[in-house]
Each structure stands twice: as structure tokens, then as C-alpha cells.
Amino acid sequence: MEKLYYGVAYYDEYMPYDRLDKDIEMMKAAGINVVRIAESTWSTHEPHNGVFDFTSVDRVLDAMHQAGIAVIVGTPTYAVPTWLVKEHPEVLAETPKGPGRYGARQIMDITSPAYLFYAERIIRKLISRVKDHPAVIGYQTDNETKHYHTAGPNVQQRFIKYMKSQFGTVEAMNAAYGLSYWSNRINSWEDFPSVVGTINGSLGAAFARFQRELVNEFLAWQVSLVNEYKRPDQFVTQNFDFEWRGYSYGIQPDVNHFEASRPFDIAGVDIYHPSQSELTGTEISFGGDVVRSLKQSNYLVLETQAQAFPHWTPYPGQLRQLAFSHLASGANMVAYWHWHSIHNSFETYWKGLLSHDLASNPTYEEAGTVGRDFARLSSKLVNLRKQNQVAILVSNEALTSLEWFPLSPPGMDSKYKYNDIVRRMYDQLYRMNIGCDFVYPGSEQLERYRLLIVPALYTASDELLERLNRYVEQGGHIVYTFKSGFTNEHLQVRPAQQPGIIHDACGVVYNQFVEPKQVGLLDNPFGVEEADNQVEAWMELLTATTAEIVARYDHPHWGAYAAITRNRYGQGQATYIGCLVSAAVMRHLLEQEVKLAGLWGVDQQLAYPLIVKSGVNEAGRTIRYYFNYSDELQRFTYAGPGGMELLEGTSIAPGSEVLLERWGVRIIEENQQ
């Protein structure tokens, strides 16, 4: 992209009265230079089967173009119209909870021939109409696309074909999945039952992987349609989202983002996060690092919050801080969902940039300062290049496997899930200002990183684990947690001492594990508060073979066993964490690992709530963002070379004291060396 984009989702169709000209006037005043339209309004554009009305799209495109505001057009396929469900009820997804019912969005079966027929028709009608409009810079396919747990008979039949392609014979499948257990053996493809009721984790995980592949197929299909029409100067993107826990939290269980992002020109994302006194910036950083890693390139924030919920209405300064936080992770666009607060229906109280009175407010006025700075500094901040030396290996398959085999005993809800382990590690790296990328088992560039973090890789192929062994042997530094290497890619437990194939690289073995009850780490080796020195979940009884013991369990019976080990293997080193340690212990341990990998640098002189992000701009100059994620004034000594603070336009010298107001941001462009 040639410039930064600052935008909103805009729904002329939702407005209580005609105020397009006024909205554009206010957008211009706030520095808004892009809007996203149309992805939610299929029933407006096709009110009856085969009757099309793009009046609202036409008038918005014309008005935005006249005002110099760019437009991203969404394909309106993630919320189906009533007439389609009436005429073809089979378009609703049948899920493990039963037949679908009309009402919400994202309730369709993305494999339904009827749904695909009508979806293709509306896509072609809309995109062919807008493709030559000079306001249109790109397209978004669908929205927050997932498989929506579709599991009806048609999906089951496709799954059987998928299994045939994977195994060839039922005998091979039975052996791989251990289906003789409880008489689950399938002796002919014709007898293959619905997977909805299965108790076999291998089969259930295979179905989840198959469902994720349906998403890949569906999105690639939509991209192929749009590509028939788009101009060379236009892009296609997708609005990916994350596991939702009231905000964007972790790796999306229902989509393999790395695979699904392949057909897109640029990756897009929505990121929502706690705000006010609970704002840490972690979710912005996590989401940005994930989506930037998908294509190793800059990305678009297609949705983030302006006001949203009452407990998210930003404190003064936070909206500004957050916008630059996205840029610091590599975003080229920041857009709010949405422009105006909606006056009825499901999201009435998810407030937009404008409140229900559609007038100016403090958040809107602060957005104006962001828009003006985006425009003024665009050439210096666009296309920030980041080259991190640390990566976290994440796996949808491992995530699914820990849903089947959680950390808690059978019959109990697990307090900790896969994403909790990922975030336990990522959050501490973030707080130490360690820049991270994300990789997945199919990544081609895994070996270029100097430090790999591998949380709970419960299921992995022999090939992947052997690749990780070679990575260490050839000089890489790796940190595994418990539950790594335990099963093969089919969730079949390896009949060997754990942690299986990686045991030589880790220099450790175990064959028992327990649920910790009042277990700490002997002699508090990391010097944390006593409450933080407790093992929180899962506890492998490790015996070091060649590894150094970093920590032992403090327990009258389990004290003979190691909790954390570190091993030299070939030219590299592998650390193994056999239990879930507290955030404080994880922080100290990862600090040691970063230092041992030779990656502790100037940015680590500061720590949360002072967050540092850096990259190189198109002029080849280093840009450093400094954020104060606290309600108190912070000061620090600038340790970099001389440069220019871009927001204030003042020079800064090495050793200068820098003041950061509460929820403040400074951006320094370093002088070329």
C-alpha cells in the first residue's frame, strides 16, 4: 500500500434517516479515508429471489468517491435473507446441537449446493456492478468466516470421502484411530456413522480438521469469483477473527488461518480487547503478530472498537494510543466497527465512533487527531517491516486434541485450555518487549528463527518432531511445555517413553503424570512471591537423562522429579517445562531463555507498562514506538541513537529523558547510521 488507511464500517442501510452527506462531512473532519460496506446486507441487495437492488451501494460509492474516501466492498454472504431459508431450508447448518434456526448471522451450511448457488449469484451481481467504480480499492470475502459446526448428512458424506482419500481402506483407518475400542470399529465405508456422537478423539479431531478445510475451500472459492472481476489495482482480503472470550483471545479453533489466508492478496483481521483500566495492549499485539505472520507481510485491521460496550468506552488518550499500537505491529489500516451506533436489533449497545445521537463526542474528536496524524505521517509509518528472531509454534491440531484430552480429570471442565498455555507464554514475552512471529507445522521458514516457543504440542507427526530435533541440533534454541510430542498426528499415543521423539533433544523422560495439589518449585528457584511459586495444572514426573535440572517439585513424594530441564543437543539447546507454572515464573524462565539465545537487547531495558515496538520504514530507517499502558506518568531514558520524535516533531538525543503521559505514545524515527 502507498499510504495508511483510517476507516470505519459504514451501513447507510441502517441509518434512522438520510444523512449521508453529513456523515461524509464528519468523516472528512476526522481524517477517515476508507469505509467498508455491504458485507452484512444481502437481504437489502436482494429483497426477493432474483430481484436485485443496489441503490444503497451506488449512492454510497458515488458520494465517497466525490469526497475522496476509498471503499472496500464486502461480499454479503455471512447473513442469509429470509426468502432463501424459506425456499431452501437446507441452507441452514445442522450442528451437534440440532437443526439450524433462522435469526442470527453465520448459521448456514457453507457446503450446501443451494447456499453456494445463491451466494455465487449475489457475489457476481454485486462485484460486477462495483468493479469499475473508482472509489473501490478492494474486496472483503464474507466476514469472520468459520465452518459454523456444520455437521449434517451432506457434510458427513463428504467426510467419508475425505477419510477414503486419507486412508484408502477402513482397515488402515481403524488401525490409525484405534476404533476397535468399545466396538467403534468401522468394517465398511457404507456403515460409517455420523461423527457427531463419537467418543473417539482421533476421529473427532479428524472431523474438526476436515471442517477447517471446508473453510479453506469456501474462502478460496469466493476469492476465485472476485478475482474474475477485480482490477489489477484492487485487492482481496478476509476479516479473520480469534477465539472469543468476551474479546479476542487466542488462536481460532475453527479456522487454520495459515492455510485459509493463502488465496488472499492481503490478510485482514478484527481485534477487540479489554479497555479502560484493564487495557494492556496484549490482545492488539497478539492479534497483530498472528495476522502479520500469516503472509509475512503488513495487514489490515478491518474491525476494532471505538466505544463498543460501556466498560470499553475508552479513557481520554486510549483511542489514539490503540490506533498507533496497531501500526506498531505492522498494520497499514485501522478501521472501527462501526461508524454509528445502531438504533435497534442485536447490537444496539455495541456503540460505534458516533453515539446514538449521531453527533460529535470526545471519542470522535480524539479520532480526528489520529486521522490527521495518520495523514501527516503516512509516508514514514506505512509498510513497516519487522524481522523478529522469536516465533511461537501454534497448531490447530494441538488445540483440538486438548479439547478431547484436557488437563483436568475426565468429567471435569478444564480451567486451562490450549490458548491459555499459548497466552501464558506470549503475554510474558510481550511484557518483556520481545518481538514475536507465529509459525505453524506447515511453515517453510521455521528454521530462520533463533528461538522457538512450543506450547503444548500434544499431537504432531514424526516428521515435524524430527524437524524440530534437527532445528536444535543445528543450533536452534527451543522451549517446549508439557503435553508436547505425546501423540502422533492421529492422536494415537506413542508407545514409548515420553516425550517421545523429542526426548533425546530434551534430555528427559517420563512415564507418569499427576494432577498437582499444593505443589511448588523447590527452593523457589526464580525468586517469585510464594503464591506464584505454585504449580497450577498438569505435572509430568520428569527424569533427566542428559539435561540440567532447572527446577524440581517441592513435594514429599514427587520431590525426586524434575519440573523444568534444559539440555544441550548438538549445536543448540532445548528447554522442557513439565507443568503449568505461574505467569511470574514463566516471565523469569523466558527471560533466561531469551538471554541464552543471545536476544536480550536495548528494548528489554524497559518492561510493561512501557511497551516498545519497532520496525524499518520504506526509507530504511528504524521506527520505534513507545507506549505507556498505565494510568500514571512514566519516564524512561532513551537508549537508541539520535532521531526525531514524529508526533511532536522534535529531535531526540541518546540518553534523553522521555516522559510518557498516561496512555501515551511516542514515535521515534532514528537517524540513519
N, C-alpha and C positions, 0 to 999 in steps of 0.2 A: 504494500500500500504506500501511497505517496504522502499521506497525511493521517493524523489522528482523527478518529470519529467519536463524536459525543452525541448520544441519542436517547430515544425513548421508543417504546411500543406505542403506536397510536391507532385508536379504534374510532374512526368517525361514526361507525355504525352504532356505537354505544352512547353517543352524546345525547344529553337530555334535550338539546336544542341545537340549531345550526350555529356553530361558532368557529368554523374552520379558519376564517381569516384572522380572528382574534387569537386562536391557538398558534397560528404561524407567527403572528406578531410577537407573542410571548416566547415562542421557541427561539426566534432570532435574537431577542433580547438576552436570552440565557446562553447563547452560543451553541444551541442544538444544531447539528449539521447533518443528521441522519435520523430517519424513522423506520421502524419495522411495521409492516401492515399485513393483513389478510389471513394470517395463519389460523385464526380462530373463528372464521365467519363463513363457513361453507353454506349454511342454511340461508344466509343473506344473498350470496352469489348464485345459488341455485335453489330458489324457494320451492320449486316443484321439479319433478323428474324431467330433465331435458330443457328446462326453462332457465335461462341464464340472465343475470342482471349484475353487471359490473359498474354500475353508476357510481357507487361509493369509491371504488378503486380508481376510476377515471378522474373523478374530481379531486381526490387527494393527490394523485400523481401530478396532475396539471398545476395544482396550487403549490405543491412542494417544489416543483421544478422552477416555477416563476420566482420562488423565494430563495432558490439556490440550496435547497435541502435535498440530500440524496435519500433514496428509498431502497430498502431491502424488502422484497415481496416473499411472503411465505406461502407454501402450498397448504391449502386449508383442509388437511386430511385427518387431523387428530381428533376432530369432534364431528360426528356424523349427524346429518339432518334427520328430522323425524320421518319424512317421507321414505327415506332409504330403509329405515328399520321397519316401517310399516309394510313396504313391498317385499323386503328381503330380511326377515328377522334373523336369518343365519349369519348376517354380518356381525352380530354381537358375539363376543368371545364367550365360549363355555369354559369355565375355570374350575379348579378344585372346589370352589365354593358353590358351584352350580351354574345354571344358565344365566347369561347376562341380562341386565335390565336397562332400559333406556333412561338417560338422565345426565349422568356425568360424562366428561370427556374420556378419551382413551379407554373405550370399552369394546373396541372392535377386535375381530379376529383378523390379523394382518395377513393371513393366508387365504381368507375367503375369496373365491373367484368373483362373487358378486361385489364385494367391497373393492377389490382391485380393479374391476371393470369401471365402476363409477368414480373411484379415486383417480384413475388414469384420465377419465374424461374431463373431470374438473381441473386437473393439473394442466392438461393440454389446452383447454379453453382459456384458462387464466394466463398461463405463461405465453401462449401465442399472442394474447391481447396486449401484454405489457412489455414484451421483449425489446421492442424498438423504442420504447419511451426513454427519452434522455435522462430522466430522473433515476431510473433503475440501475443500481450498481451491482446488485447481486440477488441471490435467492436463498431462502432457507427451506429445506425439505422437512415437512411435518414439524413436530415440536416435541422435545423431550421424549423421543421415541423409545419404546420398550416393547416387550412381547406381550405385556398385559396378562401374563399367565394363561394365555390361550392353550387349551388342552382338550378340545372337543374331538369327536371321532375323526374328522378330517386331518387334524394335527397328529393324532395317534397313528393313522395310516401312513402319514409322511415319516413319522418317527421309525416305523418298522422298516421302511425303505432305507432310511438313514442307517439303521442297525445292520441291514444286509450289506450295505456298501462298506461299512466299517469292518465286519467280521466274516462275511461270506456264508458262514454256516451257523446254525443255532448251537452246535456243539462248541464252537470257538467262543461264542458269546457266553454260554453257560459257564465255561471254564474261567473266562476272564472276570466274570461278575460273581462267581460263587453262587449261582442260582439253585444249586441243589438244596441249599438251606431252606428249611420249612417248606419243602416241596415246591419252591418257586421255579423249579426248572421248566424251561420252555422247550418242548420237543418238536414243535413245528412252527413256522412263521405264521401259519393260519391261526394258531392258538395264542398268539401274542396278546396278553391282556392290556387294558388301559394302564398306563404307568401312574395314574393319579393316586391309586391306593397302595403303591408298592412300599414295602418295608426295606427293600434292598438299596442301600446307599449308593452302590455303584451304578445301578440302573437309574435311580433318581437323579444322580449327578449328571449322567449321560443325557438324560432328558433336559435338564437345565442348560447344558451346553448346546444341545440341539435348538432349544428355544432362543438362545442368544444368537445362534447362526441364522435363525429366521429374521432377526432384526437386521443383521448384516445384509441379508438378501433383500429385504424390504427397502432399506435405505439405498442400497446400490441401484435398485430398480427405479426409485424416484429420481436419483441423480441422473441416470441414463435418460429418463424422459426430459428432464430440464435441460440436459446438455444438448438435446436436439434443437433447442430454441435459443439458448443463451448466446450473447455476443462474445467475442474474444476478450473484451474488456470487462466482462461480468464474471462473478464468482458464484460458487455454490457452497453453502455451509450447512451445518446442523447444530441445533441447540441441545447439546448433551447436558445431562444433569447427574447428580450424585445420589448415593444413599441418603434418604431424608430422615432426619430425627428432629423434626421441627425446624431444621435448617440443613444446609448442605454439609454432609458429614464425612462420607468415605467413598470408597470405590463402589460404583454402581453394580449391584448384584445381577441385574437383568440385561446388561449390555457389556460386551467386551469392547470398550472404547477404542482400543488399539486396532482391532480388526474392523470395527464399524466405521472408523474415520477414514479408511483408505481411499474411498472414491471421491472425497471432498477436496475442494481446492484449498480450503482453509477451515480449521476447526473452530467451532463456536461453543459457548458454554453459558449456563446460568449458575450464579453463585450467590447464595443467601447465607446470612450469618447473624449470630447474636450481635446486639448493638448496645448503645448507651454504656453503662459501667462494665458490661460483660464483653465489650469489644476487645479482641486481642489481635485481629488481623490474620489469625491462623487459617481460617477457612478460605479467605481470599488467596493466601499463599498456597495452600494445599491444592485448591481447585485450579489455580493458575499453573502450578507446576505440573499437575496431571495433564491438563489440556495442551500446554505447550509441548509436553513430551510426546504427544500422540503423533505429531508430524515434524517434531524437532524444529518448530517454527512459531512465529507470532500467531496470535489468535484473537478472536472477537469475544468480548463479554456481551452477549446478546440480551441478557437479563441480569440485573441486580436490583437491590432495593433502594428506594428513595426514602419514603416514610414507612410504608408497609404497616405492621402491627403497632399498637400503642407502645409496647415495650421495645419497639425497634425505631421509633421516631428518633432521628439522630440528634445527639448533642451538637451545639454550635461547633463547627470545625470538623466534625466527623465525616460529613458527606464529601468534603474537599479531600480530607486525608484518604478516604476509601477510594476515590477516583484515581488518585496517584498511586495507591497501593496496587491496583490492577495493572497500571502501566509498568510498575517496577517488576512485576512478574513476567512481563512480555506481551501484555495486551496492546492491541492497536485500536481498540474500540471499547468504550464503556457506555452501556445503554441501560436505562431504567425500565422496569416493569412497574408501572407504566406511566404515561403522561398525566392522566387524570384519574381521580378516584371514581370508581363506578358507583352508580346510584341505586343499583338493585342487584339481586341474584347472589350467587355463591360467594363472590369475592368483594362484596360491598365494603368490607372493612380491611381489605388489603389496599392501603392507600398509595396513590401514585405521587408523582412530583407535585401535582396540584391537589389540593384538598377538595372536598365536595362542593365548596363554593366556587371553585374554578378560578380563584383569584390568587394574587401573589401571596407568598408566605415565606418565613425565614429559610426553609429548606430550598425552595425555588430560588430565592435570592442568592443563597450560597452556591447553588448550581451555576448561576451566572458567572461567579468568579472562576469556577472550574472551566466553563466553556471558553471564557476569554483567555485563560492561561493555556488551555489545550491549543487554541488557535495560534497564540503568540509563540509557543514553544514547540510546535508540531515538528518542525524540521530537525530539532535536536533530540526529541524523545521518541519519534516513530521508529519502528523496526529495530527495537533494542535487541541486540544479540547477547545471549547468555551461554557460557561454556562451563557447566558445572562438572565437578570431579567426583561427586557423590550421587548415587542413584539408589532408589528403593525398588526392589523387585516385587511386583504385585501380581496376583493370579486370581482370576475369576474362579478357576477350578478349585483353588485352595479355599476361597471364600465359601463356595458351595459345599465343599467337603466338611467344613467346620459347622455348617448348618445341620448336616446329617450327623456329625460326630462332635458335638460341642464340648466345651471344657467342663461343664457341670455333669454330675452323675445322671444316668438315664432317668427320665421322668421329671427332671427339674429344669426350669428355664435358666439358661446361662446368662450370667451378668456380663460376661465378656464375649464378644464376637470377633470375627476376623478383623473388621475395621477398627475395633478398639485397640487391637495389637498394633496395627499399622499406624494409627494415630498416636499411640503411646510413644512410638519411636520417632515419627515425623515431627510431632509437636516439640520434642526436646531439641531436635536439630534446628528447627525454626527459631526457637528461643535463643540458640547459640549463634544465630546468623550464619548457619551452614547452608549454602545453596544446594538444592536437590533437583534432580530429574527423577522420572519414573520409567521403569522398563518392565517388560512382561516376558513370559517364557519364550515368545517368538521374536524378541528383539534382536536385530542384527548387530547393534552397537554396544552390547552389554560389556564387552571386554575393554572398551575405551575408558571406563571409569576406574578410579584408583580405590574407591571404597564402595562396596555393595552392602546394602542393608536388606536382609531377607527375613521378613516376619512370617512365621507360621506357615511354611511351605509344606503343608501336610500331604498334598498329592503332587507328584512330579514324576515325569518319565525318567528312566535310567539315563537317557541321552542328556536331559537337562542337568541332572545331578553330576554326571561325568563332566559336562561342560563347566559347571561351577568348580569342580575339583581342579580342572586344568587352569581355570582362571586364577585360583590360589597358587597352584604350583608354579605358574609363570609370573608370579609377583603381585597378584591382586590381594586386596585386604577385604575380608568378608565377615559380616556379623549375622549369625543365624539366631533365631529364637527356637524355643521348644516347639514340638509338633512339626518339625521340618524333616523331610525325607522319609516319613513314616510309611506312606503308601505309594504305589505306582499310579500311573495316570488313570487307572480304572478303580481307584480307591481300594485296591487289594493290598492288605498289609504285607510288607515284605517279610518272608520267613527267615529273618536273620537278626543279629543283634542290631539294635538301633543306635544311632540314626542312620542305619542302612548304608547306602553307597558313600555317604559323606563322612563316615566315621573315621577313616584314616586321615582325611584332611583336617577334621576337627580334633583328632586325637582323643576321642572319648567314646564310651559305650554305655548303654543302659538296657535293662530289660524289665524294669518296674517303674511305675509312676503312681503318685498318690495325690489325693486332694489335701492341700495344706490347711492345717488348723493350728493357729498360733505358732507359725514357723517364721523365724527371722534369718538373717545372714550373720554368721558367726563373727564376733568382734567388730561388727558394724564397719566393714572394710571401706565404705565410701563416705563415712563420717556424716551421715544424714540424721535428721531427727528420729527418735526411736520409733515413732508411729510410721515413718517412711521406710524403716528397715525391715518391714514385714513382707513375706511372700503373699501375693494377692490371689493367685489362681494357678492351678496346674503345677506339678512339681515332679520333674524327672529325677530319678536317683542315679546320678552320673558317676561313672568311674573313669578317671583319667588314665589313658594308656601312655600317650606321649605328651599330653597337654599340661601346661601350667594351670594350677588351680587358682583362680582369681577370687572365688568366694565359696565357702561351704555353708551348708544349712546349720542353723543353730537349733538343734532339737535333740532330745535324749536318745532317740532311736535312729533318726535319719542324719545325725551329725557326721557320720562316716562318709557321707556322699558329697560330691561337688555340686554346686549350684550354677557356677559360671566358670568357664575354662577358656584358655587361649592357647593356640597351638601354631608353631612354625611348621609349614609344609611346603617343601620346595623353596621357591623364592618368596613366597607370600605367607599370609597368616590368616587363620580362621578362629573366630571367637564364637562360642556357643553359650547361649543363655537358656538354662534348663527350666526356668519358671517365669511367671509374670512378676516382674519387680515393679516397684512404685515408680512414679514419674521422676521423683528425686534421684533414686538410684540409677534409673535409665539415663538421666541427664549426666551424671558423673561418669558412668560407664562409657557412654558415647563420646564424651569429651576425651577420655583416654584413647578411644579407638581413632578418633579424628587426628589426634596428635601423633599416634603411632603410624598413621597413614601419611603423615607429613603435610596435613592440610589445615593446620591451625595457623591463621594469619591475622592480618590487621583488623579485619571485620570482627574477629572474635574478642577483641578488646572491649567490645560493647555487647550487651545482652539485654533481653526483654526486661522492661518495656521499650528499650531502644532497639529498633529493628533496622537493619541495613540490607538493602538490595542493590545489586549492581549489574551492569552490562556495558556493552560497547555500542555507540550510536553509529549512524551511517558515515559520519566524518572520521570514524576511527578513534573517537575519544571516549574514555570511560565516564559513565554516568553513575553516580552514587545517590541513591535515595535514602534519606534518614527519616524514620517515623518515631513519634512518641505515642505509644499506645497506653497512655495513662492520663489521669485527671490532674496530674501535677506537673509543674515546670521541670524539665530535665535539662541538664547541661553536660557537655562532653568535650573532650579535646579532639579536634580534627587531626587525624593521623595520616591523611593522604597527602599527595603533592598539591601544589597550588592550583587554584581553579576559580571558577565563577559559580556563585550561588544563583541559580536561574530564576527562582521566583521573585527574589528581591533585586536581582541584577547587580549584586555586589561581589567584589573579589574576596577570596579567602586564601589565607596562607597556611602552610603547615604549622601545626601547634596552636592554631587559633582556638579560642573557646567558642563553642556554638551553643546557643540557647534554643531549646525547642519548647514552644508553648504547649499546653495540654492539647492532645490530639493534633499535634502539629506535624508539619512535613518540611524538609529542606531537600533541595535537589542540587547537587554539585556536579558540574562538568569539569573534569580535570584537564589541566593543561597537557598538551602533548609532550612526551618526554623526548 
